[in-house]
Amino acid sequence: MLDKEFQYYLQHQNELVARYNNRYLVIHEQQVVGDYDTFAEAVTEAQKQFRPGTFIVQRCSEGPKDYTFSYHSRVRIPHAAVQSIHC
């Protein structure tokens, strides 16, 4: 359900950045229904109008930095375990 809202953001990101750069957007039914200074304010206001699970709050900025996360781990997988995964 929320995939459509996120895809809307991605497809319109450039035009949204031009208008709402560094704002938190509430996207509901594939349209921006509010823009706010903070994430907390965006969520609070969106919950007054919409049921949870029917909207997203997305920070509006250039590139993927505000919707992509990288995790680095120090976990070491023994070579034998890697071989068994590929078998």
Summary of the structure (lengths in Angstrom):
residues: 87
radius of gyration: 18.1
end to end distance: 36.3
largest distance: 53.9
contacts: 197
relative contact order: 0.19
helix: 41%
strand: 18%
